[in-house]
């Protein structure tokens, strides 16, 4: 290591001291954790790609209902209105208030 610059040697001394501070009894995820995480990320990516492909195949145009286009028959002039004097005069008010 004689050809290292001063800043590189200073950085190495900090890294070596940091490496000594790391507790060797601690459990870290390691390579297996990375492989599991990468596999899950690839699975999510594949599912998103598949979902996008399926959503692009869906046809969102709606065919109008033929029954909805037919107008309802018009009611006679007095059939839709309640009779004010004859039907409402004999009724008692409800108990709801």
C-alpha positions as semicolon CSV with decimal commas, in nm:
position;residue;x (nm);y (nm);z (nm)
1;X;0,000;0,000;0,000
2;X;0,283;0,249;-0,042
3;X;0,126;0,419;-0,349
4;X;-0,202;0,522;-0,175
5;X;-0,278;0,891;-0,136
6;X;-0,327;1,051;0,203
7;X;-0,705;1,074;0,171
8;X;-0,733;0,710;0,069
9;X;-0,524;0,597;0,363
10;X;-0,732;0,814;0,597
11;X;-1,050;0,658;0,457
12;X;-0,906;0,311;0,501
13;X;-0,821;0,380;0,866
14;X;-1,181;0,490;0,928
15;X;-1,317;0,180;0,754
16;X;-1,087;-0,050;0,948
17;X;-1,191;0,109;1,277
18;X;-1,558;0,080;1,173
19;X;-1,509;-0,286;1,086
20;X;-1,369;-0,351;1,433
21;X;-1,676;-0,185;1,589
22;X;-1,919;-0,415;1,408
23;X;-2,031;-0,690;1,641
24;X;-1,955;-1,030;1,490
25;X;-2,241;-1,189;1,689
26;X;-2,511;-0,988;1,511
27;X;-2,720;-1,164;1,249
28;X;-2,736;-0,995;0,910
29;X;-2,951;-1,085;0,609
30;X;-2,652;-1,175;0,399
31;X;-2,664;-1,327;0,053
32;X;-2,973;-1,539;0,121
33;X;-3,171;-1,231;0,226
34;X;-3,068;-1,051;-0,091
35;X;-3,167;-1,349;-0,307
36;X;-3,510;-1,372;-0,141
37;X;-3,567;-0,996;-0,176
38;X;-3,458;-1,001;-0,542
39;X;-3,688;-1,298;-0,614
40;X;-3,982;-1,118;-0,455
41;X;-3,905;-0,802;-0,653
42;X;-3,894;-1,002;-0,978
43;X;-4,224;-1,172;-0,892
44;X;-4,394;-0,836;-0,827
45;X;-4,254;-0,697;-1,152
46;X;-4,383;-1,001;-1,345
47;X;-4,727;-0,973;-1,185
48;X;-4,749;-0,601;-1,267
49;X;-4,648;-0,666;-1,627
50;X;-4,907;-0,944;-1,657
51;X;-5,178;-0,725;-1,503
52;X;-5,096;-0,443;-1,742
53;X;-5,116;-0,681;-2,038
54;X;-5,454;-0,815;-1,922
55;X;-5,592;-0,465;-1,858
56;X;-5,493;-0,358;-2,209
57;X;-5,697;-0,647;-2,354
58;X;-6,018;-0,538;-2,178
59;X;-6,272;-0,362;-2,401
60;X;-6,435;-0,082;-2,204
61;X;-6,694;0,021;-2,465
62;X;-7,045;-0,031;-2,337
63;X;-7,328;-0,143;-2,564
64;X;-7,643;0,059;-2,495
65;X;-7,935;-0,135;-2,355
66;X;-8,214;-0,159;-2,616
67;X;-8,482;-0,144;-2,344
68;X;-8,345;0,183;-2,210
69;X;-8,389;0,358;-2,546
70;X;-8,766;0,303;-2,557
71;X;-8,956;0,593;-2,398
72;X;-9,205;0,507;-2,126
73;X;-9,571;0,557;-2,211
74;X;-9,707;0,898;-2,110
75;X;-9,954;0,901;-1,820
76;X;-10,293;1,071;-1,850
77;X;-10,305;1,427;-1,716
78;X;-10,465;1,349;-1,378
79;X;-10,335;0,999;-1,311
80;X;-9,995;1,095;-1,164
81;X;-10,125;1,365;-0,925
82;X;-10,274;1,282;-0,583
83;X;-10,627;1,395;-0,520
84;X;-10,610;1,674;-0,261
85;X;-10,966;1,700;-0,135
86;X;-11,126;1,356;-0,166
87;X;-10,850;1,111;-0,064
88;X;-10,665;1,326;0,189
89;X;-10,965;1,452;0,387
90;X;-11,052;1,127;0,565
91;X;-10,703;1,013;0,661
92;X;-10,564;1,039;1,013
93;X;-10,211;1,172;1,065
94;X;-9,949;0,910;1,131
95;X;-9,788;0,864;1,473
96;X;-9,438;0,936;1,344
97;X;-9,460;1,302;1,427
